[in-house]
């Protein structure tokens, strides 16, 4: 009897120990991320949607008013948004599908790296010499008073747009002083870096940037002008343009994700179960179109008409739209190089689908690539090395 009582006591003590450990860990995690903690580099001001913070190889759900430390990374989901105040020097707003990293925290300031996606940086009011450095692939930017700027980094291409202030930028051994209205595109090749300067056009801005600029009063633009761009894009999304039946133009469209069948273990179970057994989303289908339609126009119209999920955004470096999600399968969802790519008559164009004007009789195939920047779906190795298609349709 005493032995049985002893065993029961041991079980109770073990249960109490487990509960206490859970409470302790939960409290530790709260203290670990609390606002204003020692070594805090940034404080999160706003979180919308799925946002995670990565620390020491672990991922945690991001919450408002937590403190971020050196080497932390913020990762936003496709439809998420996040704002953080960096050492009271600047406010950073992060677009969906993006990642930034807190690089340094020193007496001389801080550095934030945009590793993927887009972010807007705004110097704090009253700060005459912001000590925030912004890093991206081959680019180093020092903010200045009143600076409002965006940095977009996608697969070796960095786009810097300045809306206010005069930040300085270094690329390799060259230094530049930027002024409002500058849009700088930096292409990082295998052997060289190319820098080109343009003027910012409201029609080239992503929805994320348009909304942020409207909140700031427009800056370079009138708020009504920016809103008109948003309204036009939303009208395009809601409207399915019906092709003229008087021209008699047709092409063949096919959507497939059979390359994913060899990588189902990389998808979450729910998404893996939704992949068609054949890997065919839309079999080769003859569709009509109007002269001047692009491969993007035809894909979007066909998907909306047939109830196939599709989402897209505007890319400055492409001067057009790119496909983020098709048939519920999003870019980078099946590996870091995964995404949707298109080919026409067996050729993978080296520019975006919204710039390819379809000809009568074209055969267009959209395929999801998992590895090798398209090598698993037929892109030649030399094309893959040049990122011919991955830069057109994958962030």
Secondary structure as UniProt FT lines:
FT   HELIX           2..32
FT   TURN            35..36
FT   TURN            38..39
FT   STRAND          40..48
FT   STRAND          51..55
FT   TURN            56..57
FT   STRAND          58..61
FT   TURN            64..65
FT   STRAND          66..69
FT   TURN            70..71
FT   STRAND          73..76
FT   TURN            78..79
FT   STRAND          81..86
FT   TURN            87..89
FT   STRAND          90..94
FT   TURN            96..97
FT   STRAND          99..106
FT   TURN            107..108
FT   STRAND          109..123
FT   TURN            125..126
FT   STRAND          132..136
FT   TURN            137..138
FT   STRAND          139..142
FT   TURN            145..146
FT   STRAND          148..154
FT   TURN            155..156
FT   STRAND          157..164
FT   STRAND          168..171
FT   TURN            172..173
FT   STRAND          174..177
FT   TURN            180..181
FT   STRAND          182..188
FT   STRAND          193..199
FT   HELIX           202..204
FT   HELIX           207..215
FT   TURN            216..217
FT   TURN            219..220
FT   HELIX           223..238
FT   TURN            245..246
FT   STRAND          249..256
FT   HELIX           258..266
FT   HELIX           269..274
FT   TURN            277..278
FT   STRAND          280..289
FT   TURN            291..292
FT   HELIX           295..305
FT   TURN            306..307
FT   STRAND          310..315
FT   HELIX           316..318
FT   STRAND          320..326
FT   TURN            327..328
FT   STRAND          329..330
FT   TURN            331..334
FT   TURN            336..337
FT   STRAND          339..344
FT   TURN            345..346
FT   HELIX           353..355
FT   TURN            360..361
FT   STRAND          363..369
FT   HELIX           372..377
FT   HELIX           381..385
FT   TURN            386..389
FT   HELIX           390..393
//
